[in-house]
Amino acid sequence: MNLTFDLTGKLAVVTGGGGVLCSGFSKTLAAAGAKVAVCDLRPDAAEKVASEIRENGGCAAAFTMNVLEKGSVEAARQAIYETFGVSRIDILLNGAGGNNPKGSTSRDVLTPEEAAELNANGTIEGVKTFFDLDPEGISFVFNLNFLGTLIPTQVFARDMCEGGGTIVNVSSMNAFRPLTRIPAYSGAKAAVSNFTQWLAVHFAPVGIRVNAIAPGFFLTDQNRTLLTNPDGSLTPRSDKILSHTPMGRFGTPADLDGVLLWLTDEKFSAFVDGVVVPVDGGFAAYSGV
């Protein structure tokens, strides 16, 4: 058997490609031979990743894309097709997403004492409770993760229906076990996992496989302020996370490479469809006891 991952001749679109995890995804796909369209809301971030790929002998180009605006995604699609001289892509990696403070509480739980103070004063100074959550903030987080997966899939999968292809979504371990403080993000990623399964069934007859990767705890731009102090030391939340992660560390982008390549190379995963693969250092397996 040829046990080498080989994506030569494939064209991959990576949304959120300028971020910590998705820049790694872009480089990994390119290293396996794929041509990569690095898409991001921030053109400078996308170009930085694409340039690094080209400097290392890969083929990549950067494109500006707002995954929440269908017109923006369609414009990027047209630019991608023109740049690479194609009429369809082979791999879509829906990586754009993230959290927002407006969708998070500042405490893990609501204590009876805090509930009493809320009833007396309406708010608690310096504390953001569940009752203070901004509906617009919740909508933004949900839309960024769920609609930010749905819209690019609508735009690119239409052309993939002729000839098949692979879609990889980015879920989270929050989808399996919701974390304290971040209800919007946990709910949105649960939606992405469910949507992945729905799409897998919907697209199976036309040869499009749809799966998802569910990273555990990785240091990214979105969660860095939650997990590290300004001096770089770990926060109490990080200490709690690591104490419940049997491998005792945060993940690195390289930890996702094997799963990504397995899911995108049909030589290894042609019969894998509708799965959400945890990459979490054992977090989900540990009961805390």
Buried (B, 14 or more C-beta within 10 A) or exposed (E): EEEEBEBEEBBBBBBBBBBBBBBBBBBBBBBBBBBBBBBBBBBEBBBBBBBBBBEEEBBBBBBBBBBBEBEBBBBBBEBBBEBBEEEBBBBBBBBBBBBBBBBBBEBEEBEEEBEEBBEEEEEBEEBBBEEBBBEEBBBBBBBBBBBBBBBBBEBBBEBBBEEBBBBBBBBBBBBBEBBEBBBBBBBBBBBBBBBBBEBBEEBEEEBBBBBBBBBBBBBBEBBEEBBBEEEEEBEEBBEBBBEBBEBEEBBEBEBBBEBBBBBBBBEBBEEBBBBBBBBBBEBBEBEEE
